[in-house]
Amino acid sequence: MKNVTDSFVSLGHWPSAGSFGFNTDILATNLINLSVVLGVLIFFGKGVLSDLLDNRKQRILNTIRNSEELREGAIEQLEKAWARLRKVEIEADQFRVNGYSEIEREKLNLIDSTYKTLEQLENYKNETINFEQQKASNQVQQRVFQQALQGALGTLNSCLNSELHLRTISANIGILGAMKEITD
């Protein structure tokens, strides 16, 4: 560092050409140079800096306006969504209440139809039982009648001789002939 300052100091010993020369006082020259540079920058850069700041300010204001508009739109959409949610909740409650009453109604209808079906099945069962009893009774009656008829025929055959048998046949033929005359 000492070599750098020595080189500046040695420059001060050069012969000067009139009143122009180097100022070896570093602090004084730096302040003057800085003030000249700042003055030039302020004078010429003021418009550019002002334009840059104005543009930045406008972008910030536009961003704020857009954000406010988006916020208002979001609030509006949120309010609409809340209104739709309340409407849907009310409809859901109505559907729930109607659904429960409809379920109860369907349940009662199903129970009623089941009872009616069971009642019909019971009636069909009773009719089938009555039919089968009647059928069995008729079969028993026919069987008894056939056995009684066979027994009567056996008794008649054993009791009747051929002459009595011929008289009975003649009498029956006479009855049938009289019936024929009546019908004619």
Secondary structure, 3 states (H helix, E strand, C coil): CHHHHHHHHHHCCCCCECCECCCCCHHHHHHHHHHHHHHHHHHHHHHHHHHHHHHHHHHHHHHHHHHHHHHHHHHHHHHHHHHHHHHHHHHHHHHHHHHHHHHHHHHHHHHHHHHHHHHHHHHHHHHHHHHHHHHHHHHHHHHHHHHHHHHHHHHHHHHCCHHHHHHHHHHHHHHHHHHHHHHC
